């Protein structure tokens, strides 16, 4: 991957807010004229996805990783008083990233990888119909009752800790959920969704309409040891992608020669010859074949 060009970039969200990220370009002789945006998990820096982005660039794709507002390269000097809700991550930031990547690269094919919340907020991007394929990794509904093993903890988080701690600190400290500190408004929006059976869909009718706009091939990964995205929560999210052509994969860590994968492990380079290769081959296959004319759903239960 020595010929890949990495460039730190800054661009405007739909509302003009400045976002930071990295653009990965393939070598000219391998460039397929296709692009992909990675929409990351909550409070996770875009740099976490750099190795995976580099791998996809080695296949000939131009890849954009970026931080949502309030996170990493897109964070202000202080989060206290920072005004934003989680809906802005989809409506303004992801939509702006899709716009910018399309204008910058002019690809003939544009895909997305959505990790966790990234697979949720794509419903809020009004340009999601311009995507040609989507890979979801550990993407789920965050409604607390869907988490059998973590139900008490999520109840405590959504109903008590997030409201109280954001009031005390003016942000959600990273020690509660891991990753980076979260702006208070974004954490409160997340908790409101998590208290509602319809989760993100409770934000308004435009969300269900946003999911319905997505009709392209979708590959969804669930990791069997991932307690942050259990079977019921993943199934709830996929149910909102009612018009998508779905290919659902459930991966047991033993299937790929390891003891654990969890919520974040998919993006470890140790899986470059297994999970990364499979996802990359699927994306290249979509690039070659386009959108199937009829739904083809493959479901693995575990």
C-alpha positions in Angstrom: 0.0 0.0 0.0 3.0 2.3 -0.4 1.6 4.0 -3.5 -1.6 5.2 -1.6 -1.7 8.9 -1.1 -3.1 10.1 2.2 -4.2 13.7 2.5 -5.7 15.5 5.5 -8.7 17.4 4.4 -11.2 20.0 5.7 -14.6 20.6 4.1 -17.9 22.1 5.0 -20.9 20.3 6.3 -24.3 21.2 4.8 -24.7 24.1 7.2 -21.1 25.4 6.8 -19.6 23.8 9.9 -16.0 22.8 9.2 -15.2 19.1 9.3 -11.8 17.4 9.3 -10.9 14.1 7.8 -8.4 12.1 5.6 -8.7 11.2 1.9 -7.0 8.0 0.8 -6.3 7.9 -3.0 -5.2 4.7 -4.8 -2.2 4.6 -7.2 -3.2 5.9 -10.6 -2.8 2.6 -12.3 -5.2 0.9 -9.9 -7.8 3.7 -9.6 -11.2 2.3 -10.4 -12.9 5.7 -10.5 -15.0 4.7 -7.5 -15.2 6.3 -4.1 -16.4 5.4 -0.6 -17.1 7.3 2.6 -16.7 5.7 6.1 -19.2 6.9 8.6 -17.8 6.0 12.0 -19.1 5.0 15.4 -20.1 7.4 18.2 -17.2 9.2 19.8 -14.6 7.4 17.7 -11.9 9.3 15.8 -11.8 8.9 12.0 -8.2 7.9 12.4 -9.3 4.6 13.9 -10.5 3.6 10.4 -7.2 4.6 8.7 -5.8 1.1 8.1 -9.1 -0.2 6.8 -9.4 2.8 4.5 -5.9 2.2 3.2 -6.8 -1.4 2.5 -9.8 -0.3 0.4 -7.7 2.3 -1.4 -5.2 -0.6 -2.3 -8.2 -2.2 -4.1 -8.6 0.9 -6.2 -11.2 3.0 -4.3 -10.8 6.6 -3.2 -11.8 6.6 0.5 -12.9 9.4 2.8 -12.7 9.1 6.6 -14.0 12.1 8.6 -15.0 13.2 12.1 -18.5 14.3 13.0 -18.9 17.7 14.6 -17.7 17.8 18.2 -15.3 14.8 17.6 -11.6 14.7 16.9 -10.5 16.9 14.0 -14.0 18.4 13.9 -14.2 19.4 17.6 -14.1 23.0 18.8 -11.6 24.2 21.4 -14.1 23.4 24.2 -17.3 21.4 24.2 -18.9 23.4 26.9 -21.8 25.4 25.3 -21.3 23.6 22.0 -24.7 23.5 20.2 -25.4 20.3 18.3 -27.7 17.2 18.3 -26.9 13.8 17.0 -29.3 14.5 14.1 -26.8 17.0 12.8 -24.3 14.1 12.2 -26.6 12.8 9.5 -28.4 15.8 8.2 -25.4 18.1 8.0 -22.1 16.2 8.4 -22.6 12.9 6.6 -24.7 14.6 3.9 -21.9 17.2 3.5 -19.2 14.4 3.3 -21.1 12.7 0.5 -21.5 16.0 -1.3 -17.8 16.9 -0.9 -16.5 13.4 -2.0 -18.7 13.4 -5.1 -17.7 16.9 -6.1 -14.0 16.3 -5.3 -13.6 12.9 -7.0 -16.5 12.8 -9.5 -16.7 9.0 -9.1 -18.8 6.7 -11.3 -19.7 4.7 -8.2 -20.1 5.9 -4.6 -20.4 3.6 -1.6 -20.5 3.9 2.2 -19.3 1.8 5.2 -21.3 2.6 8.3 -20.0 1.5 11.7 -22.6 1.4 14.5 -24.2 4.9 14.5 -23.0 5.4 10.9 -25.5 2.9 9.8 -28.3 4.7 11.6 -27.7 8.3 10.6 -27.4 7.6 6.9 -31.2 7.7 7.0 -30.9 11.5 7.9 -28.8 12.3 4.9 -31.1 13.5 2.2 -28.6 12.6 -0.5 -28.4 8.9 0.6 -30.2 8.0 -2.6 -27.0 8.8 -4.5 -25.1 5.9 -2.8 -24.7 2.7 -4.9 -23.9 0.2 -2.1 -23.7 0.2 1.7 -21.7 -2.0 4.1 -22.9 -1.9 7.7 -20.7 -3.1 10.6 -22.2 -3.7 14.0 -25.0 -1.2 13.2 -28.1 -1.4 15.4 -31.0 0.2 17.1 -30.0 1.7 20.5 -33.4 1.1 22.2 -32.5 -0.2 25.7 -34.9 -3.1 25.9 -33.3 -4.8 22.9 -30.1 -5.5 24.9 -30.8 -8.5 27.0 -27.4 -8.7 28.6 -26.8 -4.9 28.9 -30.4 -3.8 29.6 -29.8 -2.6 33.2 -26.7 -0.6 32.1 -28.4 1.0 29.1 -31.4 1.9 31.3 -29.1 3.6 33.7 -27.2 5.4 30.9 -30.2 6.7 29.0 -32.5 7.6 31.9 -30.0 8.7 34.5 -26.3 9.0 33.7 -26.4 10.9 30.4 -28.9 13.5 31.6 -27.1 14.0 34.9 -23.5 14.0 33.7 -24.1 16.3 30.8 -25.7 18.8 33.1 -22.7 18.5 35.5 -19.9 18.6 33.0 -21.4 20.4 30.0 -20.4 17.3 28.0 -20.5 13.5 28.3 -17.1 12.4 29.7 -15.4 9.7 27.7 -15.0 7.5 30.7 -18.7 6.6 30.6 -19.0 5.2 27.1 -15.3 5.1 25.9 -13.9 6.9 22.9 -13.9 10.7 23.1 -15.9 13.2 25.1 -19.3 13.8 23.5 -21.0 17.3 23.3 -23.9 17.5 25.7 -26.6 18.1 23.1 -25.5 15.1 21.0 -25.4 12.8 24.1 -28.8 13.9 25.2 -30.3 13.3 21.7 -28.7 9.9 21.7 -30.3 9.1 25.1 -33.7 10.4 24.0 -33.6 8.0 21.0 -32.4 5.2 23.3 -35.4 5.6 25.6 -37.9 5.2 22.7 -38.9 1.9 21.1 -38.4 3.4 17.6 -35.0 4.8 18.5 -33.8 7.1 15.6 -37.1 6.8 13.8 -38.8 8.6 16.7 -37.0 11.7 15.5 -39.7 12.3 12.9 -41.3 10.8 9.8 -38.4 12.0 7.6 -36.2 9.3 9.2 -38.4 6.4 8.1 -38.7 8.1 4.7 -34.9 8.3 4.6 -34.5 4.6 5.2 -37.1 3.9 2.5 -35.1 5.9 0.0 -32.2 3.5 0.2 -32.8 0.7 -2.3 -29.3 -0.3 -3.1 -27.4 -3.5 -2.1 -26.6 -3.7 1.6 -24.1 -6.0 3.3 -24.6 -6.1 7.1 -22.1 -7.7 9.5 -23.1 -8.8 13.0 -20.4 -10.1 15.3 -21.7 -12.9 17.6 -19.7 -11.7 20.6 -20.7 -8.0 20.2 -22.9 -7.1 23.2 -23.2 -3.5 21.9 -25.0 -4.8 18.7 -26.9 -7.9 19.7 -29.1 -9.8 17.3 -32.4 -8.1 18.3 -30.9 -4.6 18.0 -29.3 -5.3 14.6 -32.6 -6.9 13.3 -34.5 -3.8 14.4 -32.3 -1.5 12.4 -32.3 -3.7 9.3 -36.1 -3.7 9.4 -36.1 0.0 8.7 -34.1 -0.6 5.5 -37.3 -2.0 4.1 -36.4 -1.4 0.4 -32.8 -2.5 0.5 -31.4 -5.6 -1.1 -29.9 -7.2 2.0 -27.0 -9.6 2.5 -26.7 -10.4 6.2 -23.6 -11.9 7.7 -23.1 -13.2 11.2 -19.5 -13.8 12.2 -18.3 -16.0 15.1 -14.8 -15.1 16.1 -13.8 -18.7 15.7 -14.7 -18.5 12.0 -11.8 -16.1 11.5 -9.3 -17.7 13.8 -9.6 -15.5 16.9 -11.2 -15.5 20.3 -12.9 -12.1 20.1 -14.0 -9.4 17.7 -16.5 -7.3 19.6 -18.0 -4.0 18.6 -14.7 -2.5 17.2 -12.6 -5.4 16.2 -13.7 -5.6 12.6 -11.4 -2.8 11.8 -8.2 -4.4 13.2 -5.6 -5.2 10.5 -5.5 -8.8 11.7 -8.7 -9.3 9.7 -7.3 -7.9 6.4 -7.2 -11.4 4.8 -10.7 -12.4 6.1 -13.3 -9.9 7.0 -11.7 -7.0 5.0 -11.2 -9.2 2.0 -14.8 -10.4 2.0 -16.2 -6.8 2.4 -13.8 -5.5 -0.3 -14.7 -8.3 -2.7 -18.4 -7.6 -2.1 -17.9 -3.9 -2.8 -15.9 -4.6 -6.0 -18.6 -7.1 -7.1 -21.3 -4.4 -6.6 -19.1 -2.0 -8.6 -19.0 -4.5 -11.4 -22.6 -5.8 -11.4 -24.5 -2.8 -10.1 -27.8 -3.1 -8.2 -29.6 -6.5 -8.5 -33.0 -6.3 -10.1 -34.7 -8.4 -7.4 -34.1 -8.7 -3.7 -31.5 -11.4 -2.8 -31.3 -11.9 1.0 -28.8 -14.3 2.6 -29.3 -14.6 6.4 -26.9 -16.5 8.7 -28.3 -17.1 12.2 -26.0 -17.2 15.2 
